[in-house]
Amino acid sequence: MKQLLNKYIPLAYGHYFNTLALFSHEKATEKAFRLFCTPRKGQVLPQQKSYLEKAKDTILEVNDLHIQTYRWQGKGPTLLLMHGWESNTYRWRSFIPKLENEGFNIVAMDAPAHGYSGSTLFNAPLYAECAQKVIETYRPKYIIGHSLGGMTMIYNQYKFNNPDIEKLVSLGAPSELSDFLRQYRITLGLNKKVVKSLENYFDYQFNFRPNDFSTSKFAKTLTVPGLLIHDEFDAIASIRCSEQVHANWKDSTLVKTKGLGHSLHQDKVRNQIIDFLKS
């Protein structure tokens, strides 16, 4: 029953948007965009509260949104942790003790519409803008981003070229916004007119079309060293994404794993990250 609901509820949304577009392209497009940018999960769960509460740091304001930051103080260089879609800072709970043992000064953030941060909508440009505020506040040397956090991290460095950043680590990150939109179209069964309107809406909102938002293209401008770790059997983001980014990122290393999944929570991965940051 649950599988049937997961299949047909998106199609019902798509039918609604397709029908609404017959009467108002503007309303259909805005509603389709909002659904595209609305995470279903990622809020703080009861079992996550005590851990996150102890590490809460500054709440930063970005365009009337409050962004929750966390800190585990150390005497070493500062690094920033950026989680992915429908997650929050709790995803780093097993990695943080290893980073603490190495002396890093650890900062993390909840993305918009995730964890304790504000907003009901999430998208990479907004996440990048919020991350920039965190970067300007804490001035990290290193950033580690998982999934959409890695995608946003690369976009942020492309857009802002932060001079204090020395190394970037991307874990299982997607690379092309157009891939997300294509999957969204298929899942909901959107017709061509609604998809075209969505593409125009992105242009209106962000001054770029979905095909233009590509970390494989952004990577061409990066001058800092990068480590890309991606599993060959990742079912969420194809390893092709990191291969494309690596091909265009002059000073990058791509590590391919087998059978570690999308989350990449294993000690083997953590040790490779620490070795890269300390090298």
N, C-alpha and C positions, 0 to 999 in steps of 0.2 A: 504493500500500500504506500509506504513512504517513497519508494522508488517511482511509483506512478505519479505521486504528487510532485516530486522533484522534476519530473519530465513535463507534466502538463501545466503546472502553475506558470513557468516562464512563457510557455506558448500562449497562455491566456493573456499575460501582459502584452505579448507581441501583437496579438489580435486586437487588443484594446488600443494600442498605439497606432496600428495600421488603420483602424476604423476612425479614430479621433483625427488623424491626419487628413481625412476626407473633408473635415469641417474646419480644422484649424491646425496648420502646420506648426505654428508657433507653440501651441499648448502641447501637441504631441511630442515635439522635439525636446521641449524643456522637461517634460515628465520622463521621457526616455533617457535623457542625460542624467537626471537626478537618480534614477534607478541604477544606471551604470556606475554612478559615483557613491552609492550608498552601501557600506559594509553591513553584513548581516551579523557578524561576530566581531570580537576584538575588545569588547568592554571588559572591565575587571571582574573576574569571577570571585566568588566567596573565598575559595582556597588560595587565591592570589593576593588578597588584600594585605595580610600581615607582612608579607615579604616586601611588597611595593611601598607600603606606608612607611616602613623604617628607612627607606632610601630616598624618599621625596625630597626634592630640592626646590629651586626657584620655579615659579609659574611665570612664563613669559607671555607677553601680549603681542599678537601678530594680527593686524587687521581685525581687531575686536574679538579675536579668538584667544582663549587661554591654552597654552601649551605646557604640559607638565614635564618637568625634567627630573632626573634622578642622579644621585652621585654616590660613588664609593671612593673616598679619598685615598690617594696614594702619593708618594713623593716623586714618582717617575713621570714620563710624558703623558699628556692627556689624550685619551681616545674617546670617540663618540660611537655609540651603538645605535643603529637604525633598523627597526623591525619591519616586517612586511605587512601585506594586506590581511585584514581580519586577525591581527595579532596585537601584542603590546609588549612593553618592556620585560614582562615576566618570561618571555621566550629565551632571555639570556641568563636565566637564573643559574644554570649549571656551568656556564662559561665564566661568569664573573669571578668565582673563587680562584680559578686558574689565573685570570688576569690580575687579581689582587696579589697573588703569590709572586707575580713577576714585578710588582711595584707600580703598575700603571695607575694613573689617576683616571677613573672611569666615569664617564658621563653617558646617560641614555635619555631618550625622549619618547613620549607617546605621540604617534602621528595624529593629525587631525581626525576626529571621529573614532579614535581608538583609545583604549585605556582610560586615563583620567583627563585627557585633553578634550577641548570643546569641538564644536561643529557636528553636523550630521552628515556632511559630505566629505569625501576623500578623493584627491587626485594628485598625480605626481607633481604638477607645478605648484600646487598649494603646499604639499609636503616639503618641496625644495625651498620654498620661501620661509616656511617655519624652521627648517633645518638651518637656514642661513642665519636666522636670529640666534639659534643655539650656538652656532659656530662663532659668531661675533661676540657672544657672551662668554663662552668658555675657551675659545681659541685652541681647539684640539689639533694635534699633529697628525693623528691617524683617524680614519673612519672605517668602521666595519658595517656593511649593510647586507641584510638578508632579503632575497626575493625583491619585492618592489622597493624595499629600503635600499638595496644595491643599485637598482635602476635609477632611483631618485638621487642617490649619492653621486652617481656619474653625471647626471643632468645638472645637479647643483654645482659641481666643480667646473663643468663646461660653461655654465651661465655666469658664475661669480668669480671663477679663477682665484680662489682663496689662497693668498700667498703663504699662510702658515701651514697648510696641509702638505705633508711630506709623503704619505702613503695611503692607498685605498685598498680595501679588501671587499670583494663582491662574492656573495654566496648564493648560488642557484638563482641568479637574477634573470628576468626576462629582458628583452631589448627593444621590441617594437610595439608601440601603442596600436598600430594597425592590426596586429595579431589579436589583441584584446577585443577590438571593435568587430573584427571578423567573427570571432567566437561568440560574441554577444549577439550579432545578427543571426547566426545559425541557431543559437540556443532559443532565442525568442521568435524566430521566424519573421524577422522584420522585412518589409518590402523595400525596394530600391529607393523609393521616394523618402522614406523615413531615414534610411541610412545616409542618403545624400544630405538631408537636412541636418542630421547629426554632425556630419563632417563640416558643414558650414557653421554650425554652432560652436564647434571647437575653434574654428578660425576666429569667430566673433569674440569668444571668451578669452582665448590665449594667444591670438595672433599666430597660430600655426595650425596646419591640418594634421590629422592623425598620421599620415605617411611621413611627416616631417619630424615627428617625435621619435627619434631612433638613437639609442645609446651607442649603437655600432657606428653611427655617424658622429655623435658627440665625442666618441673616444679618439677620433683623429686629432683633436685639439689638446688632449691631455698630455702634460709634461711630467707628472709625478709617477713614480712606480706603482704598479697595481698587481694584486694577486686575485685571480679568478678561480674559484673552486666550484665545480658543477658535476653532478652525478650523471653518468651516461644514460641511466634509466629514469631520470626525473620525469614524473608524470604531470607536473604542474607547469614547469618552464623547460622547454626543450634545450638540451645541451648546445644545439645549434646557435642559441642566443649568445652564450659566452664565447663560442668559437668565432662568431662574427665580430664581437667586441674585441676579442684578443687580436684578430687579424688587423684591426685598425688602431689598436693601442700600442704605440711603439715600445714603451717600456713596461710591458705586462708579462706575467707568467700565468699560464692556464694549467690547472691541476684537474684531471678527470678522475672521478671516483666511480666505483661500480657497486651498486646495491646499497648505497648509504641514503638514498631517498632525497626528497626536496629539502627537508629540514636541516640536514647536515649537522646534527648535534654531537657527533662522535668525537672522542678524545683525539683520534688521529687527525681530524680536521682542525681541532683547536690547537694542537701542537704545531701543525704546519703554519697556522696564522701567527702564532707567537714567534716562531722561528723567523718568519718573514718580517715581522715588525721589529725584531731585535737585530736583524742582520744589517 
